[in-house]
Amino acid sequence: MKIWQKAAIAGAGVLVVAGIVWFSVYKANQDVVTVQTGRVSRQDLISLVTASGEIRPKNYTNVLGEGIGKITDIVVKEGDHVKKGDVLLHLENIQPGADVQAQVATIDAAQSGMQAASANYDMAVATAAQRQSDFDKAKLDWQRAQLSYKEQLISKQDFDTAKAAYDSAVAAVTASKAQVDQAKASRDQAHSNLEQGQAVLKHTQDILRKTTYTAPIDGIISYIAVRVGENVVPGIQGTAGSSILTISDMSIVTAEVKVDETDITSVRNGQPVDVTIDAIPDKIFKGHVTEVGELAILRTSGEASMTQVTANTQEARDFKVVVTLDNPPDSLRPGLSATAKIQTAQKQNVISIPIQALAERSQKELDEAKNGTGSNVTLAASTADGAGSAKVDVQGVFVVRSGKAQFVPVQTGISGVTDIEITGGLQEGDLIVTGNFKALRTLKPGASVKVDNSAPKADQSASGS
């Protein structure tokens, strides 16, 4: 046999052996899934609920129109600090001022009339007292005259004079009593006129007062809705008056946020909160929950879902939560956008795993894997998506044991930002499958796995996501 023939036979043999080896390796790795792994560890976990909203003062007031008039000047501007009672703006007050002056003059006249009526009453009382004294004297003279005339000690003329004096005294007493009653009625009428005038003065003074608006609370002017020259209208029949301005008391500052309905059950008063404000980046403000809303708010309309119309809608709902900032800076203003991270739970040194390591499998698939009737590697796409009879109802983690991914049901506790507490099913140090997403979604219980914890390439990462 020639040399080149021997070389050809030898080369063919090498190719055959290489093919057999390649085929054996290929078959060996055909059913192996490449996964990323991590160890079950212990760490401190903080469960957070994140919600967004805006900065608001705990106490604020909207100053509304009380009287009718045109604004002549606005004393304050937005951002000014005011004290209770400080003047805010003025309305035209010519007519109300004139009404007050006229009514003051009316009251002065009524007071003079009251003094005159009181003097007349006092004079009538004094006159009545004098007439009563005259009556008492005339009565005694008349009684003595009767006895003397009976004993014929006086003449008939003296007797008649005494009787006439007595009758005159009786009439004078009666007239004086009538004068007292008349003077008293005049005095009471003058007093009533004075009280009526004083009531009218209060009314006109109140109208005049409503032309000067003052601050009802301490705070800052956070919003002014009017300009000089505009007319102010008071509220009528349940309708609010013209909105003039808003005063915010920034001594107690809150962040009013909306928490999703799926998280509201874990929020409680007193829980610590980290608040970030868009206008003050790279700074965290400490606070605590002071109010948890009891009524759901529709996300699109912002209305409370308490009517029959809104109760039947499938729209997402939020709940209002008020967070009070512990040490708010003076630079805060109402309406600034804020984000609150509410610490709903905290545990130390607990067994935890990355949240993405959790997987769900149907009980039927677990039974097939246990009996050895399922496929060796992955679920079909339709099964992985939850179609057909493979209904997902068991939560667990894939633990790598002897090169195979064993599905272990677990019980979970609180969730952190990236990790979740495991309360049952795993031990510290267990090697678990943490990625990639496709492998966790389709991995079959009991499948052979190959660990590759190297950083994925950019194109692979993009395609895997």
Buried (B, 14 or more C-beta within 10 A) or exposed (E): EEEEEEEEEEEEEEEEEEEEEEEEEEEEEEEBBEBBBBEBEEEEBBBBBBBBBBBBBBBBBEBBBBBBBEBEEBBBEEEBBBEEEBEBBBBBBEEBBEBBEEBBEBBEEBBEBBEEBBEBBEEBBEBBEEBBEBBEEBBEBBEEBBEBBEEEEBEEEEBEBBBEBBEEBBEBBEEBBEBBEEBBEBBEEBBEBBEEBBEBBEEBBEBBBBBBBBBEBBBBBBBBEBEEEEEBBBEEEEEEBBBBBBBBBBEEBBBBBBBBBEBBEBBEEEBBBBBBBEEBEEEEBEBBBBBBBEEBBBBEEEEBBEEEEBEEEEEEBBBBBBBBBEEBEEEBBBEBEBBBBBBBBBBEEBBBBBBBBBBBBBEBBBEBBEEEEBBBBBBEEEBBEEEEEBBBEBBBBBBBEEEBBBBBEBEBBBBBEEBBBBEEBBEEEBBBBBBBEBBBBBBBBBBBBEEEEEEBEEEEEEEEE
